[in-house]
Amino acid sequence: MKNLLKMMMLFVALLGAQQMNAQTKDVMTKNADGTYVINTKTLTPKVIGYRGATPLTIYVKNDKVEKIEAQKNQETPKYFTLIKKQILNKWNGKKVNKAIKMKVDGVTGATMSSDAVKENVKKGLEYYQKNK
């Protein structure tokens, strides 16, 4: 009976590790050139802008932010275009540890969306630091 219990506990531990590894692959992958690609869609589903989630794809190479791209979202296109032009490039070229701490101004008229994007960047880069 003890052996059966030990085997069951081992199985549960292995299953948990596999699920954790699968989640990591959903959130972050590493390209052949060493670039980490972080997808915040499953990482930050509760980070909400004006009309919903604002997932991002963050590219990090050599511990520096290469670029950040917006994924499909339900935000007002007029304002989200401004966010893409005025905010997303602010982190480019910054070391990850500095990028996480940056204070970036939002877009006037799109405060909720701007705040959600900034939170996605922060959470995505924190995830990178913990799991690279």
N, C-alpha and C positions, 0 to 999 in steps of 0.2 A: 504494500500500500504506500509506503514511504517513497519507493522508487517511482511509482506512478505519479505521485504528487510532485516529485522533483522534475520528472519529465514534462508534466503539464506546466509547471512554472517556467521551465526553460523554453518551452514552445511559446508561451505568452510573451516572454522577454524577446525572443527572436522575432516574433510577429510585430511587436512594438517597434523594434529597430528597423524592420523592413518598411513599415509605414512611415517612420520618421525619415528614412532615406528617400522614399518616394516623394514625400512632401518637399524635401530639399531639392530634388530634381525638378519639381513643379515650379519652385520659386527661383532657383539659381542653377545655371549651367556654366560650364567652362569650355570655351571654344579652343580649337587647336592652337591658335595664336596667343593663348594666355588670357584672353579677354573673358571676364566674368559677365554674364548677362543675368540681371535680376529682374524678375517679373513680379510686380507688386499686386497683381490681380487676386491671387489666393492668399497673399501675405497680409493685405490690409482691406478686407472686404467691408469693414465697418468704418473706414475713413471715407466720409461722404462730403461731396461738394454741394452745390446748389440743387442739383437734380439727381444725384446718385454718386456711385463710386467713380473715382478718377484714376484708374490704374496706369502705371507707367512701366516702361522698360528702361532699365538703367545699365549702362555699359561701363565697366571698370577694368582698366588695364594698368599693371604696375602700380597698383594702389592709388590710382588717380581716376577721377571721373572722366570718361571719354565723351559721353553724350547721354542725354536723357530724351526719350521719345514718349509721347502720349499714346495710350492705347484708345480703342473705341470707348466712348462714354456718352452720356446723355446731357452733358452740359450745354449751355447756350452757345452755339457755334461762334457767334460774333465775339463773345467774351473769351471763349477758350482759345480762339486764334490769337488773341492778344497775350494770353498766358503763354502759349507756345513760343511766341516771338520775344516776349519781354522777360520771362522767368526761366524757362527750361535750360537756357544756355548759361545761366549764372554759375552753375556748378562745374562746368566744363574746365578741365585742366587742374582742378583743385584736388589736393590730397584728400582721401576719404575722411580721415580724422578731423580735418578742418572743415570739409564740406558739411559734415553732420552738424557742426556748431554754427554754421552761417546763418545770419539774419537777412533774409531776402524780403524785399518789399513786395506786396501783392499788387494786383492790377485793380485800379479804381473801378468800382462797379461790379467786380467779380471777387469780392473778398472771400466768400465761402469756398469757391472753386480754387482760388489761390492758396488758401490755408490747407485745403485737402491735398493739393499737389505738393506743397512743402512738407506736409506730414508723410506723404508717400515716399518722398525722397529720403527723409530722415530714417524712416523705418526700413526702407530698402537697403540703405547704406549700413545701418546697424546690423541688419541680417548678414550682409556681406562680411562685415568684420568678424562676426561670431562664427561663420561657417565656411570661410575661404580655405 
